[in-house]
Amino acid sequence: MKPDTTQAMEQMIAEIRHVLPFDMPVDQLCSGICNGCSKKLLDFLDMQLEEWEMRLQTGDAPALGELDQLSKTARKIHKVIERNGLLG
């Protein structure tokens, strides 16, 4: 059975938080290759995720377009973080 949009958003947020290095110290984020500011991108995405977490707690159900938009944003940021050599 397919999850509803709320469950899908919760799963996507958990996956994004698991894959990307949100807890990496700034000195590691900002060392070496830089093809985009990893710190600023992670901060931006973290704000987006926190906003969705709060909205989900209040019972707000995301539309499919909102799931798609967050997914695209996370993939783009993942590519930059990967190019910067910050993923294990």
N, C-alpha and C positions, 0 to 999 in steps of 0.2 A: 504494500500500500504506500502511495506517495505521501510525503509529509505536506501539511498545509504550509502556507507562506510564513507563518510565525515560526514553525519548527524549522523550516528551511533556513530562515534568517539566523536563528539561534545556532544551527549547525555550521553555517557559513562563518559567523563571527568566531566560533570556537576554532574552526580550521585556520582562519586568518591569524588569530592570536597564537596558535600553535606553530605555524610555519614561519612567520616573520619575527625578527629579533627586536621586539618592543623593549625588552629589558636590557639590551646591550648598552654598556656605558658609552657616553658621548665620545670619549677619547678613542674608542675603537671604531665608532661609527664614522668619525671624521679623519681617519688615517688611511693613507694609501690612495687608491684610485677613486676619483669622484666624477661620476657621469650624471650628477644630479644630487642635490643635498639630501642624503639619506635621513638625517635627523628631522628635517622639515617635513619630508614625505611621511615618515613614520608618525610624527606628531599629528599631521593632518588626518591620516587614516585612523589613528587612535581616537581623535575627536569624533570622527564619523561613527566609529564602532560604539563609543560611549553614548553618543546620541541615540543610536538604535537600541542599545541595551536599555536605556531609560524609557524609550518609547514602547518597547516590548513589555516592560514591567507595568506600564500604565494601560496595557491592553490594546495598544495600537497595532493593527495587523498591516504588514507591508504589502504593497501591490507587487505584481511580478516585475514591473518596470523598475521599481526601487531595488529589488533583489538583483536585477541585471546590472543596474548602475553601480551598486556597491561592488559587485563581482568584477566589473570592468576596471574600476578604480584600483581594487586590490591587485588585480593581475598586472596592471601597468606599474604600480609601485613595486611589486615583486620583481619584475624584470629589471628595474633600476637597481634595486638592492642586490640582485644577483650579479649584475654587471659590475657593481662596486666590490664584489668579492666578499660580501658579508654573510652569505648563507653557507652552512657547513656542507 
